[in-house]
């Protein structure tokens, strides 16, 4: 064992994962830049990149003419043949994508999701069909190295089960296990707002910030908090339910969770439609967008609805800034449309209710990844195991592919019944 308690093998595996993570997040980098970022000498970087290149995880190439004297450093880039499947289960839409190592979305599929109560069978059927199609259309030499799914509810870290999804009545639904069984691949599942926070921190508006709050609006409101570069997810993964922070305890609107005056009840989809005087006339995403267009065209009731929602949103944001002292608060999902139209009310609450030292540096932004924040987060979740231990996970997934191909050739289903329920790493929210 080396000094500090870690073996040389553990250090090597850690360095391989760290190097691949730099390439995944930043794209092509020279060996010298990698050495600078990792604090390692160039010979160690050369050995690490050679190992990853031999495994088919990265490619090394000569740089374009730099115009500088001396021997240029080789450029290393992630191999785009490696990809993950990413799924995003929203209240009214199902989205699937094939995402390359490096983060580029290569192909995608979408379907409407009916608001018809607990619909596990429908969701799994549509997403598994999308997944199989995305894999069939991938190049012959491409390899799937993970599957990640984002769901708008509280997710069990242990098994990918949706413990509670109030807006469509999902309670203890075995989403991760069922989707994995249909796909023939292990599936990691995470809360949509948690994954949106991770995505915005790594690839969106929050890049470079160590502490941020991400608020995601849909029918309700979810949230994710990054503290010192890491997701704050609670004892069992159920933390940061920011939408159920109480902001109006005395005359609050009823919330789907059974309480009243929750942030999501006061600023969610139905609140906007009701406050705009369009109850019974409008509903759903299209109803929301109708109110947005009306406000932009000068409709007084629609504008007032955004101002009133903005005040409640400002109270929630003020509480979060006082609690967590973030460098940035990011508004995602439908809140990307609320914030610009209610910015004055949000900022007024911050000025009135946030401690001066906490409001000095905080920045307010809409999601840099737009509507794809939660989908990108699902992809990052899918890549998480590969980036922890690249060679082991790559070998595991290649072996999985060989077994699956052999079973198909023999006329059997991709995996024996129930295999993914027993997979030791199959459904984790990391």
C-alpha positions in Angstrom: 0.0 0.0 0.0 1.2 3.5 -0.7 1.3 6.2 1.9 -2.2 7.5 2.5 -3.8 4.0 2.4 -4.5 3.6 -1.3 -2.8 1.1 -3.5 -1.1 1.9 -6.8 -4.0 0.0 -8.5 -6.6 2.2 -6.8 -4.7 5.3 -7.8 -4.4 4.2 -11.4 -8.1 3.4 -11.6 -9.0 6.8 -10.1 -6.7 8.6 -12.5 -8.2 6.8 -15.5 -11.7 7.8 -14.4 -10.6 11.4 -13.7 -8.9 11.8 -17.1 -11.9 10.4 -18.9 -14.2 12.7 -16.9 -12.2 15.7 -18.1 -12.6 14.7 -21.7 -16.3 13.9 -21.3 -17.0 17.3 -19.9 -14.6 19.4 -21.9 -14.1 17.6 -25.2 -10.7 17.2 -26.8 -7.7 18.2 -24.7 -4.0 18.1 -25.3 -1.9 15.8 -23.1 -0.2 18.9 -21.7 -3.6 20.4 -20.7 -4.6 17.1 -19.1 -1.3 17.1 -17.1 -2.0 20.6 -15.9 -5.6 19.9 -14.9 -4.7 16.7 -13.1 -1.4 17.8 -11.5 0.4 14.8 -13.0 3.6 14.6 -15.1 3.4 14.1 -18.9 4.8 10.6 -18.8 2.0 9.5 -16.4 -0.6 11.2 -18.7 0.9 9.4 -21.7 0.5 6.0 -20.0 -3.1 6.7 -18.9 -4.1 7.9 -22.4 -2.4 4.9 -24.0 -4.4 2.6 -21.8 -7.7 4.3 -22.5 -6.9 4.4 -26.2 -6.1 0.7 -26.3 -9.4 0.0 -24.6 -11.3 2.0 -27.2 -12.4 4.8 -24.8 -10.4 7.7 -26.3 -8.6 8.6 -29.5 -5.3 10.3 -29.8 -4.3 12.4 -32.8 -1.9 15.1 -34.0 -3.1 18.6 -33.3 -3.8 21.0 -36.1 -1.0 23.4 -36.9 -0.6 25.5 -33.8 2.0 27.9 -35.3 4.3 27.3 -32.3 7.8 26.0 -32.4 8.7 22.6 -30.9 6.9 19.3 -30.8 3.2 19.7 -30.2 1.4 17.7 -27.6 -1.0 15.0 -28.9 -4.7 15.8 -28.6 -7.0 13.3 -26.8 -10.7 13.1 -27.4 -13.5 10.9 -26.1 -14.4 8.1 -28.5 -17.9 8.9 -29.8 -18.7 5.3 -30.6 -19.4 4.8 -26.9 -22.9 6.1 -26.0 -25.6 5.9 -23.4 -29.4 5.8 -23.6 -31.1 8.6 -21.7 -34.8 8.7 -20.9 -36.8 11.7 -19.5 -40.2 11.0 -18.1 -42.1 14.3 -17.8 -45.7 14.8 -16.8 -46.8 15.2 -20.4 -44.0 13.9 -22.6 -41.6 10.9 -22.9 -38.2 11.6 -24.3 -35.4 9.2 -25.3 -32.0 9.9 -26.7 -28.7 8.3 -27.7 -25.9 10.4 -26.2 -22.2 10.0 -27.1 -19.4 10.0 -24.6 -18.6 13.7 -24.6 -22.2 14.7 -24.1 -23.4 15.2 -27.7 -27.0 14.1 -28.4 -26.8 11.9 -31.4 -30.5 10.9 -31.9 -33.7 11.3 -30.1 -37.4 10.3 -29.9 -40.4 11.9 -28.3 -44.0 10.9 -27.5 -46.9 12.5 -25.8 -47.7 11.2 -22.3 -51.4 11.3 -21.4 -52.3 12.7 -18.0 -54.2 9.5 -17.1 -53.0 8.5 -13.6 -50.5 5.6 -12.9 -49.3 4.5 -16.3 -46.2 2.5 -15.6 -47.0 -0.1 -18.3 -47.5 2.6 -21.0 -44.3 4.5 -20.0 -42.1 1.4 -20.0 -43.6 0.1 -23.3 -42.9 3.4 -25.1 -39.5 4.0 -23.6 -38.3 0.4 -24.2 -39.4 0.6 -27.8 -37.5 3.9 -28.2 -34.5 2.4 -26.6 -34.4 -0.7 -28.9 -34.9 1.6 -31.9 -32.1 3.9 -30.9 -29.7 1.0 -30.4 -30.7 -0.5 -33.8 -30.0 2.7 -35.6 -26.6 3.1 -33.9 -23.4 2.3 -36.0 -22.4 -1.4 -36.0 -19.2 -0.6 -34.0 -21.0 1.6 -31.4 -21.4 0.3 -27.8 -24.0 1.2 -25.2 -22.2 1.8 -21.9 -25.1 2.7 -19.7 -28.8 3.7 -19.3 -30.1 6.6 -17.3 -33.7 7.7 -16.6 -35.1 10.9 -15.2 -38.5 10.8 -13.5 -40.6 13.6 -12.0 -41.0 12.1 -8.5 -39.2 10.8 -5.4 -36.9 8.0 -6.4 -35.5 5.2 -4.2 -31.7 5.2 -4.4 -31.6 1.5 -3.6 -33.7 0.1 -6.5 -34.8 2.9 -8.9 -38.4 2.6 -7.7 -40.6 5.7 -7.9 -41.7 5.9 -4.3 -44.0 8.9 -4.9 -45.0 10.9 -8.0 -48.0 13.0 -6.8 -49.0 14.6 -10.1 -49.9 11.3 -11.8 -50.4 9.0 -8.8 -47.3 6.9 -9.0 -46.7 5.2 -5.6 -44.0 2.5 -5.3 -43.8 1.8 -9.0 -40.9 -0.4 -10.0 -39.9 1.8 -12.9 -36.1 1.1 -13.0 -36.5 -2.7 -12.8 -39.3 -2.9 -15.4 -37.5 -0.7 -17.9 -34.3 -2.6 -17.4 -36.1 -5.9 -17.9 -37.6 -4.7 -21.2 -34.3 -3.2 -22.5 -32.0 -6.1 -21.4 -29.7 -3.5 -19.7 -29.4 -2.2 -16.2 -31.0 1.2 -15.6 -30.1 4.0 -13.3 -32.9 6.3 -12.2 -32.9 9.7 -10.7 -35.2 12.6 -9.7 -35.6 15.0 -12.7 -34.7 18.2 -10.8 -31.7 16.6 -9.1 -30.4 15.5 -12.5 -31.2 18.9 -14.0 -29.1 20.5 -11.3 -26.2 18.1 -12.1 -26.5 18.9 -15.8 -26.6 22.6 -15.4 -23.7 22.5 -13.0 -21.6 20.4 -15.4 -22.7 21.6 -18.8 -25.1 24.6 -18.5 -25.5 28.0 -16.8 -23.8 26.8 -13.6 -20.5 25.7 -15.0 -17.7 27.0 -12.7 -20.0 27.5 -9.7 -19.4 25.3 -6.7 -22.7 26.1 -5.0 -26.0 26.5 -6.8 -29.8 26.0 -6.6 -31.7 24.6 -9.5 -35.5 25.1 -9.6 -37.5 23.1 -12.2 -41.1 24.0 -13.0 -43.6 21.7 -14.7 -47.1 20.9 -13.4 -45.3 21.3 -10.0 -41.9 22.5 -8.9 -38.9 20.4 -8.1 -35.4 21.3 -7.1 -31.8 20.3 -6.9 -29.0 21.8 -4.8 -25.3 21.5 -5.5 -23.1 22.1 -2.4 -19.3 22.3 -2.9 -19.6 20.6 -6.3 -21.8 17.7 -5.2 -25.5 17.0 -5.3 -27.2 17.3 -1.9 -29.7 14.5 -2.0 -30.5 13.6 1.6 -30.3 10.4 3.7 -32.0 8.1 1.1 -32.1 10.3 -2.0 -35.4 12.1 -1.2 -33.9 15.5 -0.3 -34.4 18.9 -1.9 -38.1 18.7 -2.5 -38.1 22.4 -2.9 -41.5 22.5 -4.4 -43.0 21.4 -1.1 -41.4 24.2 0.9 -44.3 26.1 2.5 -44.5 29.7 1.4 -48.2 30.5 2.0 -49.3 28.7 5.2 -52.6 30.6 6.0 -54.5 30.9 2.7 -52.4 28.7 0.5 -53.6 26.8 -2.5 -54.1 23.0 -2.1 -51.1 21.0 -3.3 -51.1 17.5 -4.8 -49.1 16.3 -1.8 -52.0 16.9 0.5 -50.6 20.1 2.1 -51.5 23.7 1.3 -49.4 26.7 0.3 -46.4 24.7 -1.1 -44.2 26.6 -3.5 -45.4 24.4 -6.4 -49.0 25.0 -5.6 -48.4 28.7 -5.7 -46.3 28.9 -8.8 -47.1 25.8 -10.8 -49.0 25.4 -14.0 -52.6 25.4 -12.6 -51.8 28.5 -10.4 -50.8 30.5 -13.5 -53.9 29.5 -15.4 -56.2 30.2 -12.5 -54.7 33.6 -11.7 -54.9 34.6 -15.4 -58.7 33.9 -15.2 -58.6 31.0 -17.6 -59.7 28.1 -15.3 -61.8 25.6 -17.1 -60.8 27.1 -20.4 -57.2 26.1 -20.5 -55.1 23.3 -19.2 -51.7 21.6 -19.6 -48.6 22.8 -21.4 -50.6 24.4 -24.2 -52.6 26.3 -21.6 -49.5 27.5 -19.9 -48.1 28.7 -23.3 -51.4 30.4 -24.1 -51.0 32.5 -20.9 -47.4 33.3 -21.8 -48.4 34.6 -25.2 -51.3 36.6 -23.7 -48.9 38.3 -21.2 -46.4 39.1 -24.0 -49.2 40.6 -26.0 -50.2 42.9 -23.2 -53.1 41.0 -21.6 -53.5 42.6 -18.1 -54.8 39.5 -16.3 -52.0 37.3 -17.7 -49.4 39.9 -16.7 -50.8 40.2 -13.3 -50.8 36.4 -12.9 -47.0 36.4 -13.6 -46.5 39.2 -11.1 -48.4 37.4 -8.4 -46.6 34.1 -9.1 -43.3 36.0 -9.1 -43.9 37.2 -5.6 -44.4 33.6 -4.2 -41.4 32.5 -6.3 -39.4 35.3 -4.8 -40.3 34.2 -1.3 -39.1 30.7 -2.0 -35.9 31.9 -3.7 -35.2 34.2 -0.8 -35.5 31.3 1.7 -33.2 29.2 -0.4 -30.5 31.9 -0.6 -30.6 32.5 3.1 -30.3 28.8 3.8 -27.7 27.7 1.2 -25.8 30.9 0.2 -25.6 29.7 -3.5 -23.5 31.5 -6.1 -26.3 31.0 -8.6 -30.0 30.2 -8.7 -31.1 28.6 -12.0 -34.7 28.5 -13.3 -35.5 25.5 -15.5 -38.5 23.8 -17.1 -41.5 26.2 -17.3 -39.8 28.5 -14.8 -37.6 29.6 -17.6 -40.6 31.4 -18.9 -41.8 32.6 -15.5 -38.6 34.2 -14.3 -38.1 36.7 -17.2 -41.7 37.9 -16.8 -41.6 38.1 -13.0 -38.0 39.1 -12.5 -38.9 42.4 -10.8 -41.0 40.6 -8.2 -38.4 37.9 -7.5 -35.6 40.5 -7.1 -37.8 42.7 -4.9 -38.3 39.8 -2.5 -34.5 39.1 -2.5 -33.8 42.7 -1.7 -36.4 42.7 1.1 -35.8 39.3 2.6 -32.3 38.0 2.0 -29.4 38.9 4.3 -27.2 41.5 2.6 -24.0 39.4 2.7 -25.8 36.4 1.1 -27.4 38.5 -1.8 -24.1 40.3 -2.7 -22.8 37.7 -5.1 -25.8 35.5 -6.1 -26.7 35.4 -9.8 -30.1 34.5 -11.2 -30.2 32.7 -14.6 -32.5 30.6 -16.7 -31.3 27.1 -17.6 -28.5 27.1 -20.1 -29.5 23.7 -21.5 -33.1 24.8 -22.1 -35.7 22.1 -22.1 -33.0 19.4 -22.3 -31.6 19.9 -18.8 -33.2 16.9 -17.3 -32.5 14.7 -20.3 -28.8 15.7 -20.2 -28.9 14.9 -16.5 -30.2 11.4 -17.2 -27.3 10.9 -19.7 -24.8 12.1 -17.0 -26.3 9.6 -14.6 -25.9 6.8 -17.2 -22.2 7.7 -17.7 -21.5 7.9 -14.0 -20.4 4.3 -13.6 -18.1 4.4 -16.7 -16.5 7.6 -15.4 -15.9 6.0 -12.0 -14.1 2.9 -13.3 -13.8 3.0 -17.1 -12.0 -0.3 -17.9 -14.1 -2.4 -15.6 -17.4 -1.0 -16.7 -16.4 -1.2 -20.4 -15.5 -4.8 -20.1 -18.7 -5.5 -18.2 -20.9 -3.9 -20.9 -19.0 -5.7 -23.7 -19.6 -9.0 -22.0 -23.2 -8.1 -21.5 -23.5 -7.4 -25.3 -21.9 -10.7 -26.1 -24.4 -12.6 -23.8 -27.3 -10.7 -25.2 -26.2 -11.4 -28.8 -25.8 -15.1 -28.0 -29.3 -15.3 -26.5 -30.8 -13.6 -29.5 -29.1 -15.9 -31.9 -30.5 -18.9 -29.9 -34.0 -17.4 -30.1 -34.2 -16.5 -26.4 -35.2 -13.1 -24.8 -32.3 -10.7 -24.2 -32.0 -11.7 -20.5 -33.5 -14.4 -18.3 -36.7 -13.3 -16.6 -36.1 -11.1 -13.6 -32.3 -10.8 -14.1 -32.2 -7.0 -13.7 -34.1 -7.2 -10.4 -31.0 -8.9 -9.1 -28.4 -6.7 -10.7 -26.2 -5.4 -7.9 -25.7 -2.0 -9.6 -28.7 -1.8 -11.7 -30.8 1.0 -10.3 -28.9 3.5 -8.3 -29.4 7.3 -8.0 -25.8 8.5 -7.6 
